[in-house]
Amino acid sequence: MEPFIFEDGGHSGGEIILQCREKTSPNIGQQWHHAVGLPENHQSQMKEKLHKYTRCGKISSCRMSLIPHERSHAGGKAYICSECGKSFGWRTNLVKHKRIHTGEKPYKCSSCGKNFNAKSTLIKHERSHTGEKPFECTVCGKAFGEKGILVKHLRIHTGEKPHKCSVCGKSFIERGALIKHERTHTGEKPYECSDCGKTFRISCHLKLHKRTHTGEKPHRCLDCGRSFSERASLVKHERTHTGEKPYECFECGKSFRISFQLVIHKRTHTGEKPHECSDCGNSFREIASLIKHKRTHTGEKPYECSECGKSFRTSFQLKTHRRTHTGEKPYQCLDCGQNFSQRSRLVIHERTHTGERPYSCSECGKSFVSSSHLRKHSVVHTGEKPHRCSYCEKSFSKKSNLVVHERIHTGEKPYECSVCKKRFCSSSVFHRHMKIHPGEQS
């Protein structure tokens, strides 16, 4: 029930509180039949006063409380910013808005001294110190410091994408994501770096880019001390310590540390390969794979080893190669303790323990522990020899056979006998040779 307050100097309490059993009524007179506790000598005065300020059945004894409500019917916003012309229904909202122009930030965090232009923003910020996350997802239990972030998060579960691009029809969870996306159509890049002139579609991209000039890495891992220029990179990195994989594929149940990895993975189910090579028509699930592939056409190898000068098409290939110099093998099998220089080799090795052979030949049904083993096997059926010698016309079904063959042209013999110092171009020939020195090896 809704209270009505009527000031009366002659009443001992100074006010009479009325409770109406009906919240609104088309006929103001009907409401007085339901009112309780109203003295008869005040009925006509009170009725007249309330009737005077009633709109759409809403009742109030205070004229001021009806002003914002009346504006909602008129569509008017009486408070206009003299700087930019933006209008507001409430004066307090205009005052807050003006701080954007003046730069005023009257609300200071007592923990770190950072200032804010709105009290609500300060409250949200303070939760970064206290760790308070009062808004919890009822589906997965994940908690958030802001209600708005929870609302956006819930759309991950519901699949709701209310913001649609008018150009291509793509939909987004957030309005901000749509605005950023629309710039891919317009080409607009409104954020410019004052150091190098590079422009960006998104303000946060500019902020992160500036750290390439300053070298700033403000986000530090508490477990290993490693620092990152982006908060998101730190969050992803921390999952290597915790093992957390919050992004799960609804098709197969596989989980991922990063949402983008899930997006790419889903394409293995849909078969989608949206990134096409303009040179050969080959398509890829992710843009990074297309960029790497294009280097097979251009011959570009931008990543050079500082130890031996060898160049590579991808940074990952260089990183893996460097371990041949350092001897680093960071990936260990939990079953037998064997170490590997590459994560992919550990995964393949672990299948020797589990017996898993996920790659099956469509021709003969034979299964393999890795996709590369399946590709090598497939040439048995196709007769394909995709690896061609750059010195002569000879082709090979296996990359390893091509490497050994090309050493005939280059004269390279990387395998040396420790007993007689004789050198060989392939490991198989080298091992056969070593059998003639039984017991002589140091």
Buried (B, 14 or more C-beta within 10 A) or exposed (E): EEEBEBEBEEEEEEEBEBEBEEEEBEEBEEBBEEBEEBEEEBEEEBBEEBEEBBEEEBBBBEEEEBEEEBBEEEEEBBBEBEEEEBBBBBEEBBEBBBBEEEEEBEBEBEEEEEBBBBEEBBBBBBBEEEEEBEBEBEEEEEBBBBEEEBEBBBBBEEEEBEBEBEEEEBBBBBEEBBBBBBBEEEEEBEBEBEEEEBBBBBEEBBEBBBBEEEEEBEBEBEEEEBBBBBEBBBBBBBBEEEEEBEBEBEEEEBBBBBEEBBEBBBBEEEEEBEBEBEEEEBBBBBEEBBBBBBBEEEEEBEBEBEEEEEBBBBEEBBEBBBBEEEEEBEBEBEEEEBEBBBEEBBBBBBBEEEEEBEBEBEEEEEBBBBEEBBBBBBBEEEEEBEBEBEEEEBBBBBEEBBBBBBBEEEEEBEBEBEEEEEBBBBEEEBEEBBEEEEEEEE
